[in-house]
């Protein structure tokens, strides 16, 4: 695995500068059109489509992850939980390969596609939501590199909490580069009007043990008002961790005025909030 310092260099070389046309040979609008409104079956076929770019394949994997995570939330589904573990592992491999400029291996795509009968048996009928971090690979690379560098050594968190479903990708990247003891996912969305933190009931005890007495880093995809970070941090604090930090990949410039953290600091120019 490449050093975290190389993440930005590689993503700029392969994605932003587009030297390698596997990454985005079509326009952003065309890439989004191919993914928009796709149900689980359509996403699985798109994943192995010869015309799918590396960019489309990566985002398709995380769209599949979103749908399966939502299924776990809605139904306390044990089969969905088993499939989630495999999806999480393979999506993490794909994301690291993408950001290190090595491309996504066909074997990883085929492993996920090979789960098609089990995935379709979950009965997921809704289409995938638009991913906020799609087309924000540069911000994702930079924030992950900065956070992985800052939260190292004695500052390393025991547990990373990704706020699903948008932060599944950055949480798994942090897991790959920081190797925490635990990586868990919760959900709160003011836009979806959840109004309280949700966790899959089948994983509730595991998540609580991963937070209690631990140093926790919460990551969201896009922080607009700070409400989601506040709610996620309050949930974590209720489980008596030793420390709670929270941040997002993209953070609006005025956020310091609205967030409820007790203090904030800059991590190589990237805001982090302590609760």
Residue pairs with C-beta under 8 A, 6 or more apart in sequence:
1 96
1 100
1 176
1 177
2 10
2 100
4 144
4 145
4 148
4 149
4 177
5 145
5 149
6 100
7 99
7 100
7 141
7 144
7 145
7 177
8 141
8 142
8 145
10 99
10 100
10 101
10 141
11 99
11 101
11 137
11 138
11 140
11 141
12 138
12 141
13 19
13 20
13 101
14 20
14 23
14 101
15 23
15 24
15 55
15 137
15 138
16 137
16 138
18 24
20 101
20 103
22 53
22 54
22 103
23 53
23 54
23 55
24 31
24 53
24 55
25 53
26 34
26 53
28 135
31 53
31 55
31 56
31 59
32 130
32 134
32 135
34 46
34 52
34 56
35 43
35 46
35 56
35 59
35 60
35 63
35 128
35 134
36 130
37 127
38 46
38 60
38 63
38 127
38 128
39 124
39 125
39 126
39 127
39 128
40 64
40 67
40 119
40 120
40 122
40 124
40 128
41 116
41 120
43 60
43 63
43 64
43 67
43 128
44 64
44 112
44 113
44 116
44 119
46 52
46 56
46 60
47 57
47 60
47 61
47 64
47 109
47 112
47 113
48 109
48 110
48 113
52 60
54 98
54 103
54 104
55 98
55 137
57 94
57 104
57 109
58 94
58 95
58 98
58 104
59 131
59 134
61 87
61 90
61 91
61 94
61 95
61 112
62 91
62 95
62 131
62 168
62 169
63 128
63 129
63 131
64 87
64 91
64 112
64 119
64 128
65 84
65 87
65 88
65 91
65 165
65 168
66 128
66 129
66 131
66 164
66 165
66 168
67 124
67 126
67 128
68 80
68 83
68 84
68 87
68 119
68 122
68 124
69 84
69 164
69 165
69 168
69 185
69 187
69 200
70 124
70 126
70 165
71 77
71 80
71 122
71 124
72 80
72 81
72 84
72 200
72 202
72 203
73 187
73 198
73 199
73 200
76 200
76 201
76 202
77 122
77 202
78 202
79 118
79 121
79 122
80 122
81 200
81 202
81 203
83 115
83 118
83 119
83 122
86 111
86 112
86 115
87 112
87 115
88 172
90 108
90 111
90 112
91 112
91 168
91 169
91 172
92 172
92 173
92 175
92 176
93 105
93 108
94 104
94 105
94 108
94 109
95 169
95 172
95 173
95 176
96 173
96 176
96 177
97 103
97 104
97 105
97 108
98 104
98 137
99 137
99 140
99 141
99 144
99 173
129 165
131 166
131 221
132 166
132 221
132 222
132 250
133 139
133 140
133 166
133 169
133 170
133 221
133 222
133 249
133 250
136 249
136 250
139 249
139 250
140 169
140 170
140 173
140 249
142 270
143 170
143 247
143 248
143 249
143 250
143 270
144 170
144 173
144 174
144 177
144 249
146 267
146 268
146 269
146 270
147 174
147 178
147 217
147 219
147 247
147 267
147 270
147 272
148 174
148 177
148 178
149 268
150 267
150 268
150 272
151 157
151 178
151 217
151 245
151 267
152 178
156 178
156 180
156 215
157 178
157 180
157 214
157 215
157 216
157 217
157 245
158 180
158 181
158 182
158 210
158 214
158 215
158 216
159 180
159 181
159 182
159 183
159 184
159 210
159 211
159 214
159 215
159 216
159 217
159 241
160 171
160 174
160 175
160 178
160 180
160 182
160 183
160 184
160 216
160 217
160 218
160 219
161 171
161 184
161 185
161 186
161 211
161 216
161 217
161 218
161 219
161 232
161 236
162 168
162 170
162 171
162 172
162 183
162 184
162 185
162 186
162 219
163 185
163 186
163 187
163 188
163 218
163 219
163 220
163 221
163 228
163 229
163 232
164 185
164 186
164 187
165 187
166 220
166 221
166 222
167 185
167 219
167 220
167 221
167 248
167 249
168 185
169 221
170 219
170 221
170 249
171 183
171 185
171 219
172 183
174 180
174 183
174 217
174 219
175 183
180 217
181 210
181 214
182 210
182 214
184 203
184 206
184 207
184 210
184 211
185 199
186 197
186 198
186 199
186 207
186 232
186 235
187 194
187 197
187 198
187 199
188 194
188 196
188 197
188 198
188 228
188 231
188 232
188 235
189 228
190 225
190 227
190 228
196 231
197 231
197 232
197 234
197 235
199 207
208 239
211 236
211 239
211 241
212 239
212 240
212 241
213 240
213 241
213 242
214 241
214 242
215 241
215 242
215 243
215 245
216 236
216 241
216 243
216 244
216 245
217 245
217 246
217 247
218 229
218 232
218 233
218 236
218 244
218 245
218 246
218 247
219 246
219 247
219 248
219 249
220 228
220 229
220 232
220 246
220 247
220 248
220 249
221 248
221 249
221 250
222 248
222 249
222 250
223 229
223 247
223 248
223 250
223 251
223 252
223 255
223 259
224 252
224 255
225 252
225 255
225 258
226 255
226 258
226 259
226 260
226 261
226 273
229 246
229 247
229 248
229 259
229 261
229 273
230 259
230 260
230 261
232 246
233 244
233 246
233 260
233 261
233 273
233 275
234 275
236 244
236 275
237 244
237 275
243 274
244 274
244 275
245 272
245 273
245 274
245 275
246 261
246 272
246 273
246 275
247 267
247 270
247 271
247 272
247 273
251 270
251 271
255 271
256 264
256 271
259 273
260 275
261 273
261 274
261 275
262 274
262 275
263 273
263 274
264 271
264 272
264 273
264 274
265 271
265 272
265 274
266 272
